[in-house]
Amino acid sequence: MKTKYLILDAMGVIYKNCDDVEDLLIPFIRANGSNIAKEKINDYYKKASLGKFSSKLFWEYVGLNPKIENEYITNFLLTKGIVKFLKKAVKKFEKIICLSNDVSEWSIKLRKYFNLSRYIEEWYISGDLKCRKPSIDIYYKLLSGLKEIKPNEITFIDDKEDNLIPAKDIGFNVVLFRGNYNELEKNKTIKKIDCVIDELDNLFSIIK
């Protein structure tokens, strides 16, 4: 059956930063004068990314002025080749969607900052859905939102195998993208995101 929809993870696929909390958020908080424990930052982030409180409260909880949020957003980078990839993808698929674990407000600001809604029509974000990958609930909520689409008409690209396993179990075609990691993972590694479109037919169901 033809794949109709392409679903992309955000961190590590659309954006270069695979672990935004460790690589960006914690250093940013430290650089701006807060010495709050790393464990608390992780806990507050997870709760905010589950929609339990707003990003404004997150910044207050970590001891910073919420106005600093816009500066934080500018620290993100796009994956090399992602725009070229998206330009190809919009011609191949009926719809491109993002499924991401993220704080709702940050996700909105990031897509506006990089003008990604030109290519990605819908965004399913954990902060809105109140659940995070790899919870099976988030995939069923996604399918519920997509309505008539069948799981085997979807290709899902993520950089974490744990997120792909439940999607594959439901029936999605899955691709593990590790182009933003240094290590090579034989038979599971796509080194350049803009090459994926040309190879998708050979990359379904990579996770065994």
ChimeraX attribute file (.defattr): number of C-alpha atoms within 10 A of each C-alpha:
attribute: neighborCount
match mode: 1-to-1
recipient: residues
	/A:1	7
	/A:2	10
	/A:3	19
	/A:4	17
	/A:5	23
	/A:6	22
	/A:7	22
	/A:8	22
	/A:9	24
	/A:10	25
	/A:11	23
	/A:12	22
	/A:13	24
	/A:14	24
	/A:15	19
	/A:16	19
	/A:17	21
	/A:18	20
	/A:19	11
	/A:20	16
	/A:21	16
	/A:22	14
	/A:23	12
	/A:24	16
	/A:25	18
	/A:26	18
	/A:27	12
	/A:28	17
	/A:29	20
	/A:30	14
	/A:31	10
	/A:32	12
	/A:33	10
	/A:34	14
	/A:35	12
	/A:36	14
	/A:37	11
	/A:38	15
	/A:39	9
	/A:40	12
	/A:41	20
	/A:42	15
	/A:43	11
	/A:44	20
	/A:45	22
	/A:46	19
	/A:47	18
	/A:48	23
	/A:49	29
	/A:50	22
	/A:51	21
	/A:52	15
	/A:53	15
	/A:54	16
	/A:55	20
	/A:56	16
	/A:57	15
	/A:58	20
	/A:59	19
	/A:60	11
	/A:61	15
	/A:62	20
	/A:63	15
	/A:64	17
	/A:65	14
	/A:66	15
	/A:67	10
	/A:68	14
	/A:69	16
	/A:70	13
	/A:71	9
	/A:72	14
	/A:73	16
	/A:74	12
	/A:75	12
	/A:76	17
	/A:77	14
	/A:78	16
	/A:79	21
	/A:80	17
	/A:81	13
	/A:82	18
	/A:83	17
	/A:84	12
	/A:85	18
	/A:86	20
	/A:87	13
	/A:88	17
	/A:89	21
	/A:90	17
	/A:91	9
	/A:92	15
	/A:93	15
	/A:94	11
	/A:95	17
	/A:96	22
	/A:97	20
	/A:98	19
	/A:99	22
	/A:100	23
	/A:101	25
	/A:102	24
	/A:103	24
	/A:104	22
	/A:105	18
	/A:106	17
	/A:107	21
	/A:108	14
	/A:109	15
	/A:110	17
	/A:111	15
	/A:112	12
	/A:113	13
	/A:114	15
	/A:115	11
	/A:116	14
	/A:117	14
	/A:118	12
	/A:119	16
	/A:120	19
	/A:121	12
	/A:122	15
	/A:123	22
	/A:124	22
	/A:125	28
	/A:126	23
	/A:127	25
	/A:128	18
	/A:129	17
	/A:130	16
	/A:131	20
	/A:132	22
	/A:133	20
	/A:134	17
	/A:135	13
	/A:136	16
	/A:137	15
	/A:138	23
	/A:139	22
	/A:140	14
	/A:141	14
	/A:142	16
	/A:143	15
	/A:144	11
	/A:145	12
	/A:146	13
	/A:147	9
	/A:148	8
	/A:149	14
	/A:150	16
	/A:151	21
	/A:152	17
	/A:153	15
	/A:154	24
	/A:155	26
	/A:156	24
	/A:157	25
	/A:158	23
	/A:159	23
	/A:160	19
	/A:161	18
	/A:162	13
	/A:163	21
	/A:164	24
	/A:165	18
	/A:166	18
	/A:167	23
	/A:168	21
	/A:169	11
	/A:170	15
	/A:171	16
	/A:172	23
	/A:173	25
	/A:174	26
	/A:175	27
	/A:176	24
	/A:177	23
	/A:178	23
	/A:179	19
	/A:180	20
	/A:181	15
	/A:182	8
	/A:183	9
	/A:184	12
	/A:185	12
	/A:186	7
	/A:187	10
	/A:188	15
	/A:189	17
	/A:190	21
	/A:191	15
	/A:192	16
	/A:193	21
	/A:194	20
	/A:195	15
	/A:196	19
	/A:197	14
	/A:198	12
	/A:199	11
	/A:200	14
	/A:201	11
	/A:202	10
	/A:203	19
	/A:204	17
	/A:205	17
	/A:206	16
	/A:207	16
	/A:208	5
